[in-house]
């Protein structure tokens, strides 16, 4: 397992775990970051990540991406 921030652009990965407190986990799950689902990294700029998740393109901060284990 590794944090989403270490993934390369174009990689399709499976979400293994979403960390953080209950509020943060709920927010990320509402965006589509649910364990067991796939996520594709579109690009990464200064640690901030743009991903395709559940047929949507989502940008998340480096801090949030570090809580998503793939």
N, C-alpha and C positions, 0 to 999 in steps of 0.2 A: 504494500500500500504506500501511496505517496500523496501529498497534497496536490490539488488541481493546479497550483501555481507552477509546478515542475513539469507539467505536460507540454508536449510540443504541438504547434499548430497543425491541424489536420488529423490529429489522433482521435480515434473513437474509443472512449473509455466507459467502464461501468462504475457507477457511484457505489462505493462500499460503505461509507459512513458519513454522516453529517454531524459535526461537533458544535460546541457552543452551548449557551444556555437555552432554555425552552423557547424564549422569544425569538432568538436568532435561528434556531432550527426550524421553527414554524414559518418564519419569513422565507427561508431558503426553500422549504418544501412547497410553499405557495408559488414560488417562482418555477418549480418543477424539479428541484434537486432532491430526488427521492431515492434512497438506497435501492439498488437493483436495476434502475433505469440507466440508459446510455446517455452520454454527453459527448459532443464533438467540439474540440477547441478550434475556434475560428482564427483568433489572433491573441497576442499577448503584448501589452505595451507597459513597460515599467512595473510589471507584476500584476497589473489590472488585466482581467481576462474577458474576452468575448467568446461566448459558447452558443452552440445550438443545443437546446434541451426541449424535449416535447414539442418539436416542430416550431419553436420560437427562438429568436436570437436574443440573448440576454447578456448585458455587461455587468460584471461584478467587480468590486474592489479587491485588491490584493489581500486585505484582511479577511474578507468573506471567503475568497477562494482558498485560503489556507485552512479553512475549517471543513472543506469538502475533500474527503479522502477517496481516491480512485485506485 
